[in-house]
Amino acid sequence: MAATGVGYSVADLIRKGPLSRQGPERIALVFGERQVSYGELDQRSDRVAAGLAEAGFAKGERAAILSYNSVEFVEIFFAVAKLGGILVPVNYMLRPAEVEYALADSGATWLFADEHGIEVAAGVLDDHPEVRAIGIGTAAGGRGIAYEELAASTGPAPGLDLVSPSDVLLLQYTSGTTGFPKGATHTHATVLFNAMHQVPDFKLTEDDVYICAPALCWAAGLHNIVMPLWWIGGRVVLQPSGGFDPDGLCEAIAAEGGTVMIVVASVLSRLVSSGALERHDLSRLRLLATGGEAVSLQMLETVRGALPQTDVLQVYGQSEFPTLMALLSADRALEKPASTGKATSLCELRVVDSEGRELPPNEHGDIICRSPATMIGYWEKPEQTAATIVDGWLWTGDRGYTDEDGFLYIAGRSKEMYISGGLNVYPAEIEVVLASHPDVSEAAVRGVPHDSLGEVGCAFVVGEGLDLEQVEAFCRERLATYKVPKSWVLRAEPLPRTASGKPEKHRLEVSAETAGA
């Protein structure tokens, strides 16, 4: 425990003093040629925190970060945590309007941004002078504060008594069926509980080396394996963002002696089809976890053939936390390949009817979760929070069933979300954008199968004289690329609707040509 009456905080994860079994000289983070020890990471984040405090940052303020993976991203996370601030990770794939929404909804008054982030947010910052920009690397460009100025601070480090475990630490934005993103609100305690269970569930040790491929701005990037491994003194090898390269990832595993890796199912598929698993020495890789969608029996057998020493696990979770609610162990993967397994150690899962009554095996219902890692609610959205967290149970929005052995199967998504390349996409958010187009009178979006991405969006639009290429360009200006539908259907007749006026998407037919577009 921290030497304070207030309690343990996330910043304590990296505070490895001389009496620690690992010690401050142990390497915590590798990024390219940089190796950062626990002591250096703690000291650098102390200096950034001191610089922020000198610049006027106060406890409880929201600081957004729009950046590719970097050492600075990690330093900023811990610096904000040490000051009792609230971090708002913003997906670097978003467009200016989406970034503006995240800043406005969270009330962020600080924005850390790398060169790409500054470029995306430039117009937003012009319109919102109350947001103070901090440029990472060469990104300052005369706009706001240079990050290295903060990191050079000689001011006092924040005191250990500044933060309580119940203080809000993180707003992890996740889209919803209303079409507007929601900030899943996490405290130091919920983040720590989310990390705690992964240590025994994945049998992590201080000798593990995690090859971190996901983006840190995603819940899966910063909170899967990374936090728990730092807790016990392990090493995280952070990969650069964007431009997935199967051989590059495998080269990193081989060079760094990687023992643990998590990839979404679509990335695993690309790794297998590329042949990269066989071209590199991955003999130290003991655990490979995958999720986002079910993995076929053929895929599992192929991976196990290429990596016979590696346990392949399937996982299921949410940004509302736990990020890993269930896992299918390697010894049951071939027996129950379509299952997502059983609940992790700090999570209880149930399949229930609309009244919350637990259902018997093979009966479909809503999946609900209870865990000390679960969010405390959606940021400043009490009605949506009350509808999502009922009597301490999080209604995930997913539907499924259990078999006679208690294994969970995901059957569908009551909120219509689909997963494209491992990224959650919510049709309602796209439909809001389409509805704003002056020539679109009606629009509906649904997920359709795709060979490499799992699912992609198919948009059904109604409007006189519509140019679909122009409508697609309209969406690309307002949505992240992965959210833009990959196929389009122009309808002459109105959308089919229920008696209450809701579109009946199951009646929207997708031709073979459209599905493969």
Number of C-alpha atoms within 10 A of each C-alpha: 8 14 10 13 10 14 18 21 26 24 22 19 20 22 20 22 13 11 8 11 11 16 16 21 14 17 21 23 23 19 16 13 6 10 17 20 20 26 20 18 23 21 18 22 26 28 25 28 30 25 24 24 21 14 11 9 20 14 17 16 19 25 27 27 27 26 26 22 23 19 17 22 22 15 22 24 24 26 30 28 27 27 26 26 24 26 28 28 24 25 22 24 20 21 17 21 16 20 21 18 14 23 23 13 15 22 15 20 18 21 26 28 27 26 17 16 25 24 13 20 22 15 13 19 19 10 11 14 10 11 20 17 26 24 25 25 14 12 22 20 13 9 14 16 18 19 24 18 14 22 22 13 19 12 16 13 19 17 11 19 16 16 25 19 18 16 20 24 30 26 28 25 25 19 19 19 15 14 15 18 19 23 23 23 24 28 23 25 23 27 26 22 19 27 24 20 19 23 18 12 14 17 10 20 16 14 12 21 26 26 27 27 22 22 21 26 22 19 21 22 20 17 23 22 27 25 24 25 26 22 22 21 26 24 27 26 24 23 21 17 15 13 6 14 14 18 16 12 20 21 19 18 25 17 12 17 19 25 21 23 21 25 21 21 24 24 21 21 18 16 21 17 13 14 13 19 19 15 12 16 16 22 15 18 23 17 21 19 22 23 22 22 22 18 21 14 14 11 16 19 15 14 20 15 12 17 21 14 14 21 18 24 22 28 26 24 20 17 22 24 29 29 22 25 26 24 26 26 20 19 11 12 23 16 10 17 20 19 26 27 25 22 22 23 16 19 20 15 18 23 26 21 15 8 7 17 12 16 16 15 15 15 14 19 25 26 27 23 20 21 21 17 25 29 27 20 22 24 19 13 12 11 10 14 18 13 10 18 20 13 9 14 18 24 20 19 17 18 21 20 24 23 14 9 8 15 19 28 23 21 15 17 15 15 16 18 20 24 22 23 20 19 16 16 25 26 27 22 19 24 21 15 15 24 15 12 14 10 16 16 15 17 23 22 25 24 22 20 16 16 11 14 17 20 23 28 26 24 25 22 27 20 18 12 10 16 11 14 10 10 17 17 12 16 21 16 14 18 20 16 14 18 23 22 21 20 20 20 19 16 15 11 9 13 19 14 12 10 7 6 8 10 17 12 16 9 10 17 11 18 10 8 8 14 20 14 12
